[in-house]
Amino acid sequence: MRKQTKRKVWSLIDPITHAVVGASITQRDKLDKLRMMEYSALEAMTKGQGTIHDWRTLVDVLNLSETMARHNIGKDEVMPV
């Protein structure tokens, strides 16, 4: 007789619901701070002065955008890129 695995699969969060709920309660000043962080990282990378932290910021933004686009939120803006 073969040994059976007892692996549990946990669905921790639904990323789309989490993003929608998080975006709906975000205060304006924190959203502006997030936008400025993204824009400054993009500008630093295009001018050749980007750091690993700037690259990580852009990767995080892209991953979130791609996840949302795969669930039909902003699909036309993100997926062609």
N, C-alpha and C positions, 0 to 999 in steps of 0.2 A: 504494500500500500504506500502511495506517495504522500509525502508531507504536504499539507495545505498551508498556504500563507494566510496570515490573519491581518493583512494590511488594511488600514482604514483610509478612506478617501474623505478628506475634509474640504468642503467648499466654504472657504473662509468669508469671502465677500464677493458680491457681484460688482465688477469694476464699473459698469455703466451706471448702475444705481448710485454707487459711491461717488462717482464723478458728478452726476446731476445734483445729488443732494449737497455735495460740497460746493459746487458752483453757485447754487441758489442762495446759500447763506453767507457767501463771502462778502466781507465789507469792501467798499470801494477802495480804500487806501491800501488794503492788503493785496487786492487784485492789481492795482497800479504798481505796487512794489514787485509783484511777480512778473508783470510785463516788462518793467525796466530791467530786471535781472536777465530776462530772456534776450531783450534787445541789446543790452551791453555785452552779453556773451557772444551774440552773433556779430556785433561790430568788432569786438576784439579778435574773433577768428578771421574775419575778412581782412583785417589790417595786419595779420600776421603776428599779433601779440597775445594770442589766446593761450590759456593755461589748461591744465587737465580739468580743473574745476569748471571752466567755461565749456569745455567739450562735454563734460558730464551733464551740465545744465541743458545743453541742446539735445543730448541723447534722451534725457528724461522727458522733455517737451515732445519730441518726436514719438517716443513710445506711447505716451498718453494720447496724442493725436491719432496715431495709427490704431490703437485699441478702440477709441471712440468711432473712428471711421469704419472699422469692421462691424460695428453695431449700428451703422446707418446714422451716425451723428456727424455732420460735416463731411460726408463721404466725398462730395464733389471737390472740396478744397484740398484734401489731404491725399487721397489715394492716387491721383495721377502722379504726384511727386514720388 
